[in-house]
Amino acid sequence: MTPLFEIIEAEEINYFSVPPHTAKLLIVLDETALSEGFSSLQSFSSTDIRLHFIVQTKQKKKQILSSYPELSFHPIDCLVTVSSERLLSILRIQFIGTRLVVSGSSSFVKTIREAAETAGFSDEEMQLKVIGSQKVAVFCVKCYSRHERNDEDLFLCPSCRTELDVSPHYSKRHDAYLGHIRI
Ligand SMILES: [Zn+2]
């Protein structure tokens, strides 16, 4: 039987951390994540770990570096789109000990995650952070409707009025967190 939901097991986090045995961090960002600043990446700057940035942008590398001079200390690849062979080829040549840090829109993170899986990265080797409103959707497991989420743990489904507990698990298929019927 095919499972009804596909659950993302990779850790979803607010703050990036450096897991043990990390030799290198490959940091993949879209422009929103980049402009959000480096606050969530600051924990990396004091370590000996090698950083390599991949930025999805329509700007030239030179323009990116003039806006973000900190990046000039590290290798950086600027890609117009990450849904390309180029990303996959970068992911495929990484050594063991390379961990992936991904931040951007929901669809961006999804694209990178799929490419990373294809390239052989495991869930434990990825840290994913979704920026923007798309991550705050709830999928009602009773009536199969999808709604924007509020901050409460308890969610009243606007379609079927069922009280739902919002699971911490994100469903890739529904692009939403699953709302389980409250017992
Ligand atoms: Zn419902």
py3Dmol code that shows the C-alpha trace and the ligand (Angstrom):
import py3Dmol

protein = """\
ATOM      1  CA  MET A   1       0.000   0.000   0.000  1.00  0.00           C
ATOM      2  CA  THR A   2       1.274   3.428  -0.895  1.00  0.00           C
ATOM      3  CA  PRO A   3       1.584   5.682   2.130  1.00  0.00           C
ATOM      4  CA  LEU A   4      -0.864   8.550   2.098  1.00  0.00           C
ATOM      5  CA  PHE A   5       1.719  11.111   3.073  1.00  0.00           C
ATOM      6  CA  GLU A   6       5.309  11.574   2.322  1.00  0.00           C
ATOM      7  CA  ILE A   7       7.056  12.912   5.388  1.00  0.00           C
ATOM      8  CA  ILE A   8      10.223  14.926   5.273  1.00  0.00           C
ATOM      9  CA  GLU A   9      12.447  13.480   7.936  1.00  0.00           C
ATOM     10  CA  ALA A  10      15.274  15.914   7.404  1.00  0.00           C
ATOM     11  CA  GLU A  11      15.622  18.256  10.282  1.00  0.00           C
ATOM     12  CA  GLU A  12      13.798  21.537   9.905  1.00  0.00           C
ATOM     13  CA  ILE A  13      15.405  24.152  12.005  1.00  0.00           C
ATOM     14  CA  ASN A  14      15.471  27.781  12.896  1.00  0.00           C
ATOM     15  CA  TYR A  15      19.152  27.925  13.668  1.00  0.00           C
ATOM     16  CA  PHE A  16      21.796  26.118  11.772  1.00  0.00           C
ATOM     17  CA  SER A  17      24.272  24.063  13.686  1.00  0.00           C
ATOM     18  CA  VAL A  18      27.524  22.380  12.854  1.00  0.00           C
ATOM     19  CA  PRO A  19      27.124  18.628  13.212  1.00  0.00           C
ATOM     20  CA  PRO A  20      30.096  16.543  14.372  1.00  0.00           C
ATOM     21  CA  HIS A  21      32.522  15.277  11.710  1.00  0.00           C
ATOM     22  CA  THR A  22      31.744  18.137   9.381  1.00  0.00           C
ATOM     23  CA  ALA A  23      34.620  18.944   7.063  1.00  0.00           C
ATOM     24  CA  LYS A  24      32.807  21.370   4.851  1.00  0.00           C
ATOM     25  CA  LEU A  25      29.482  23.120   4.685  1.00  0.00           C
ATOM     26  CA  LEU A  26      27.849  23.680   1.352  1.00  0.00           C
ATOM     27  CA  ILE A  27      25.465  26.565   1.903  1.00  0.00           C
ATOM     28  CA  VAL A  28      22.740  26.923  -0.708  1.00  0.00           C
ATOM     29  CA  LEU A  29      20.651  30.098  -0.584  1.00  0.00           C
ATOM     30  CA  ASP A  30      18.173  31.940  -2.702  1.00  0.00           C
ATOM     31  CA  GLU A  31      18.224  35.719  -2.774  1.00  0.00           C
ATOM     32  CA  THR A  32      15.657  36.075  -0.013  1.00  0.00           C
ATOM     33  CA  ALA A  33      17.752  33.925   2.292  1.00  0.00           C
ATOM     34  CA  LEU A  34      20.831  35.882   1.342  1.00  0.00           C
ATOM     35  CA  SER A  35      19.218  39.244   1.971  1.00  0.00           C
ATOM     36  CA  GLU A  36      17.771  38.013   5.236  1.00  0.00           C
ATOM     37  CA  GLY A  37      21.336  38.357   6.388  1.00  0.00           C
ATOM     38  CA  PHE A  38      23.847  36.046   7.886  1.00  0.00           C
ATOM     39  CA  SER A  39      22.352  35.991  11.355  1.00  0.00           C
ATOM     40  CA  SER A  40      21.485  32.333  11.113  1.00  0.00           C
ATOM     41  CA  LEU A  41      24.867  31.515   9.636  1.00  0.00           C
ATOM     42  CA  GLN A  42      26.968  33.329  12.185  1.00  0.00           C
ATOM     43  CA  SER A  43      27.685  30.178  14.157  1.00  0.00           C
ATOM     44  CA  PHE A  44      29.865  29.043  11.263  1.00  0.00           C
ATOM     45  CA  SER A  45      32.162  32.005  11.049  1.00  0.00           C
ATOM     46  CA  SER A  46      34.238  31.111  14.116  1.00  0.00           C
ATOM     47  CA  THR A  47      34.908  27.527  13.039  1.00  0.00           C
ATOM     48  CA  ASP A  48      37.636  25.969  10.914  1.00  0.00           C
ATOM     49  CA  ILE A  49      35.091  24.363   8.676  1.00  0.00           C
ATOM     50  CA  ARG A  50      35.339  25.189   5.011  1.00  0.00           C
ATOM     51  CA  LEU A  51      32.363  27.041   3.632  1.00  0.00           C
ATOM     52  CA  HIS A  52      31.214  26.984   0.045  1.00  0.00           C
ATOM     53  CA  PHE A  53      28.265  29.086  -1.057  1.00  0.00           C
ATOM     54  CA  ILE A  54      25.807  28.500  -3.857  1.00  0.00           C
ATOM     55  CA  VAL A  55      23.422  31.373  -4.495  1.00  0.00           C
ATOM     56  CA  GLN A  56      20.456  31.348  -6.808  1.00  0.00           C
ATOM     57  CA  THR A  57      20.461  34.775  -8.353  1.00  0.00           C
ATOM     58  CA  LYS A  58      20.063  36.570 -11.643  1.00  0.00           C
ATOM     59  CA  GLN A  59      22.849  38.906 -10.624  1.00  0.00           C
ATOM     60  CA  LYS A  60      26.460  38.449 -11.585  1.00  0.00           C
ATOM     61  CA  LYS A  61      28.913  37.122  -9.020  1.00  0.00           C
ATOM     62  CA  LYS A  62      30.647  40.500  -8.952  1.00  0.00           C
ATOM     63  CA  GLN A  63      27.415  42.262  -7.962  1.00  0.00           C
ATOM     64  CA  ILE A  64      26.730  39.707  -5.228  1.00  0.00           C
ATOM     65  CA  LEU A  65      30.217  40.135  -3.811  1.00  0.00           C
ATOM     66  CA  SER A  66      29.916  43.897  -3.743  1.00  0.00           C
ATOM     67  CA  SER A  67      26.663  43.602  -1.775  1.00  0.00           C
ATOM     68  CA  TYR A  68      27.984  40.837   0.463  1.00  0.00           C
ATOM     69  CA  PRO A  69      31.735  41.300   0.831  1.00  0.00           C
ATOM     70  CA  GLU A  70      31.887  38.588   3.545  1.00  0.00           C
ATOM     71  CA  LEU A  71      31.289  36.045   0.808  1.00  0.00           C
ATOM     72  CA  SER A  72      34.516  36.895  -0.968  1.00  0.00           C
ATOM     73  CA  PHE A  73      36.450  34.823   1.606  1.00  0.00           C
ATOM     74  CA  HIS A  74      34.792  31.658   0.382  1.00  0.00           C
ATOM     75  CA  PRO A  75      34.180  29.847  -2.878  1.00  0.00           C
ATOM     76  CA  ILE A  76      30.864  30.916  -4.354  1.00  0.00           C
ATOM     77  CA  ASP A  77      28.826  29.734  -7.299  1.00  0.00           C
ATOM     78  CA  CYS A  78      26.038  31.924  -8.636  1.00  0.00           C
ATOM     79  CA  LEU A  79      23.325  30.000 -10.459  1.00  0.00           C
ATOM     80  CA  VAL A  80      20.457  31.590 -12.354  1.00  0.00           C
ATOM     81  CA  THR A  81      18.335  28.608 -11.373  1.00  0.00           C
ATOM     82  CA  VAL A  82      18.994  25.639  -9.142  1.00  0.00           C
ATOM     83  CA  SER A  83      16.787  23.369 -11.213  1.00  0.00           C
ATOM     84  CA  SER A  84      19.642  22.608 -13.518  1.00  0.00           C
ATOM     85  CA  GLU A  85      22.339  20.023 -14.098  1.00  0.00           C
ATOM     86  CA  ARG A  86      24.882  22.481 -12.763  1.00  0.00           C
ATOM     87  CA  LEU A  87      23.655  22.142  -9.186  1.00  0.00           C
ATOM     88  CA  LEU A  88      23.597  18.385  -9.421  1.00  0.00           C
ATOM     89  CA  SER A  89      27.131  18.305 -10.773  1.00  0.00           C
ATOM     90  CA  ILE A  90      28.347  20.459  -7.864  1.00  0.00           C
ATOM     91  CA  LEU A  91      26.575  18.218  -5.351  1.00  0.00           C
ATOM     92  CA  ARG A  92      27.982  15.078  -6.953  1.00  0.00           C
ATOM     93  CA  ILE A  93      31.638  16.074  -6.601  1.00  0.00           C
ATOM     94  CA  GLN A  94      31.451  16.744  -2.841  1.00  0.00           C
ATOM     95  CA  PHE A  95      33.616  14.696  -0.495  1.00  0.00           C
ATOM     96  CA  ILE A  96      32.371  12.680   2.453  1.00  0.00           C
ATOM     97  CA  GLY A  97      32.025  15.014   5.423  1.00  0.00           C
ATOM     98  CA  THR A  98      30.319  17.718   3.404  1.00  0.00           C
ATOM     99  CA  ARG A  99      27.057  18.818   4.968  1.00  0.00           C
ATOM    100  CA  LEU A 100      24.366  20.767   3.231  1.00  0.00           C
ATOM    101  CA  VAL A 101      22.702  23.874   4.599  1.00  0.00           C
ATOM    102  CA  VAL A 102      19.747  25.091   2.540  1.00  0.00           C
ATOM    103  CA  SER A 103      17.657  28.192   3.050  1.00  0.00           C
ATOM    104  CA  GLY A 104      15.094  29.777   0.789  1.00  0.00           C
ATOM    105  CA  SER A 105      11.525  29.544  -0.409  1.00  0.00           C
ATOM    106  CA  SER A 106       9.613  26.331   0.015  1.00  0.00           C
ATOM    107  CA  SER A 107       9.940  25.357  -3.651  1.00  0.00           C
ATOM    108  CA  PHE A 108      13.633  26.265  -3.634  1.00  0.00           C
ATOM    109  CA  VAL A 109      14.333  24.067  -0.617  1.00  0.00           C
ATOM    110  CA  LYS A 110      12.331  21.269  -2.201  1.00  0.00           C
ATOM    111  CA  THR A 111      14.319  21.462  -5.437  1.00  0.00           C
ATOM    112  CA  ILE A 112      17.667  21.387  -3.618  1.00  0.00           C
ATOM    113  CA  ARG A 113      16.568  18.567  -1.380  1.00  0.00           C
ATOM    114  CA  GLU A 114      15.593  16.415  -4.354  1.00  0.00           C
ATOM    115  CA  ALA A 115      18.848  17.157  -6.138  1.00  0.00           C
ATOM    116  CA  ALA A 116      20.796  16.392  -2.968  1.00  0.00           C
ATOM    117  CA  GLU A 117      19.036  13.064  -2.569  1.00  0.00           C
ATOM    118  CA  THR A 118      19.855  12.230  -6.174  1.00  0.00           C
ATOM    119  CA  ALA A 119      23.471  13.142  -5.495  1.00  0.00           C
ATOM    120  CA  GLY A 120      23.542  10.790  -2.516  1.00  0.00           C
ATOM    121  CA  PHE A 121      23.107  13.077   0.479  1.00  0.00           C
ATOM    122  CA  SER A 122      21.209  11.576   3.384  1.00  0.00           C
ATOM    123  CA  ASP A 123      18.683  13.432   5.524  1.00  0.00           C
ATOM    124  CA  GLU A 124      21.218  13.605   8.358  1.00  0.00           C
ATOM    125  CA  GLU A 125      23.572  15.496   6.076  1.00  0.00           C
ATOM    126  CA  MET A 126      21.082  18.267   5.325  1.00  0.00           C
ATOM    127  CA  GLN A 127      19.730  21.191   7.264  1.00  0.00           C
ATOM    128  CA  LEU A 128      16.774  22.887   5.669  1.00  0.00           C
ATOM    129  CA  LYS A 129      15.192  26.207   6.454  1.00  0.00           C
ATOM    130  CA  VAL A 130      12.137  27.430   4.605  1.00  0.00           C
ATOM    131  CA  ILE A 131      11.668  31.186   4.441  1.00  0.00           C
ATOM    132  CA  GLY A 132       8.327  32.750   3.696  1.00  0.00           C
ATOM    133  CA  SER A 133       4.689  32.060   4.204  1.00  0.00           C
ATOM    134  CA  GLN A 134       4.379  28.832   2.261  1.00  0.00           C
ATOM    135  CA  LYS A 135       5.808  26.845   5.124  1.00  0.00           C
ATOM    136  CA  VAL A 136       2.908  27.771   7.368  1.00  0.00           C
ATOM    137  CA  ALA A 137       0.195  25.696   5.788  1.00  0.00           C
ATOM    138  CA  VAL A 138      -1.755  22.951   7.527  1.00  0.00           C
ATOM    139  CA  PHE A 139      -3.145  19.959   5.711  1.00  0.00           C
ATOM    140  CA  CYS A 140      -6.283  18.564   7.343  1.00  0.00           C
ATOM    141  CA  VAL A 141      -6.104  14.764   7.380  1.00  0.00           C
ATOM    142  CA  LYS A 142      -9.857  14.537   7.812  1.00  0.00           C
ATOM    143  CA  CYS A 143     -11.195  16.551   4.868  1.00  0.00           C
ATOM    144  CA  TYR A 144      -7.946  16.865   2.861  1.00  0.00           C
ATOM    145  CA  SER A 145      -8.086  20.650   2.705  1.00  0.00           C
ATOM    146  CA  ARG A 146      -5.103  22.928   3.013  1.00  0.00           C
ATOM    147  CA  HIS A 147      -5.171  26.139   5.028  1.00  0.00           C
ATOM    148  CA  GLU A 148      -2.878  28.864   6.172  1.00  0.00           C
ATOM    149  CA  ARG A 149      -1.576  28.224   9.628  1.00  0.00           C
ATOM    150  CA  ASN A 150      -1.681  30.419  12.686  1.00  0.00           C
ATOM    151  CA  ASP A 151       0.771  30.243  15.569  1.00  0.00           C
ATOM    152  CA  GLU A 152      -1.364  28.001  17.751  1.00  0.00           C
ATOM    153  CA  ASP A 153      -0.552  24.332  18.220  1.00  0.00           C
ATOM    154  CA  LEU A 154      -4.240  23.629  18.078  1.00  0.00           C
ATOM    155  CA  PHE A 155      -5.809  24.376  14.737  1.00  0.00           C
ATOM    156  CA  LEU A 156      -9.504  24.473  13.919  1.00  0.00           C
ATOM    157  CA  CYS A 157      -9.976  23.353  10.328  1.00  0.00           C
ATOM    158  CA  PRO A 158     -12.011  26.088   8.583  1.00  0.00           C
ATOM    159  CA  SER A 159     -13.506  23.525   6.179  1.00  0.00           C
ATOM    160  CA  CYS A 160     -14.696  20.728   8.461  1.00  0.00           C
ATOM    161  CA  ARG A 161     -14.404  22.401  11.890  1.00  0.00           C
ATOM    162  CA  THR A 162     -12.296  19.527  13.216  1.00  0.00           C
ATOM    163  CA  GLU A 163      -9.795  20.337  15.959  1.00  0.00           C
ATOM    164  CA  LEU A 164      -6.356  19.468  14.686  1.00  0.00           C
ATOM    165  CA  ASP A 165      -3.004  19.041  16.345  1.00  0.00           C
ATOM    166  CA  VAL A 166      -0.389  20.408  13.999  1.00  0.00           C
ATOM    167  CA  SER A 167       2.367  17.866  13.569  1.00  0.00           C
ATOM    168  CA  PRO A 168       5.998  18.988  13.370  1.00  0.00           C
ATOM    169  CA  HIS A 169       6.303  16.857  10.236  1.00  0.00           C
ATOM    170  CA  TYR A 170       6.163  18.572   6.915  1.00  0.00           C
ATOM    171  CA  SER A 171       4.503  16.808   4.012  1.00  0.00           C
ATOM    172  CA  LYS A 172       6.369  17.362   0.809  1.00  0.00           C
ATOM    173  CA  ARG A 173       3.425  16.201  -1.265  1.00  0.00           C
ATOM    174  CA  HIS A 174       1.012  18.691   0.312  1.00  0.00           C
ATOM    175  CA  ASP A 175       3.560  21.415   0.957  1.00  0.00           C
ATOM    176  CA  ALA A 176       2.096  21.719   4.444  1.00  0.00           C
ATOM    177  CA  TYR A 177       2.327  20.468   7.987  1.00  0.00           C
ATOM    178  CA  LEU A 178      -0.081  17.685   8.738  1.00  0.00           C
ATOM    179  CA  GLY A 179      -3.009  18.427  11.010  1.00  0.00           C
ATOM    180  CA  HIS A 180      -3.991  15.291  12.904  1.00  0.00           C
ATOM    181  CA  ILE A 181      -7.400  14.880  14.451  1.00  0.00           C
ATOM    182  CA  ARG A 182      -7.166  15.840  18.091  1.00  0.00           C
ATOM    183  CA  ILE A 183      -8.047  12.946  20.366  1.00  0.00           C
TER     184      ILE A 183
END
"""
ligand_1 = """\
1
ZN
Zn -10.782 19.621 7.700
"""
view = py3Dmol.view(width=600, height=400)
view.addModel(protein, "pdb")
view.setStyle({"model": 0}, {"cartoon": {"style": "trace"}})
view.addModel(ligand_1, "xyz")
view.setStyle({"model": 1}, {"stick": {}})
view.zoomTo()
view.show()
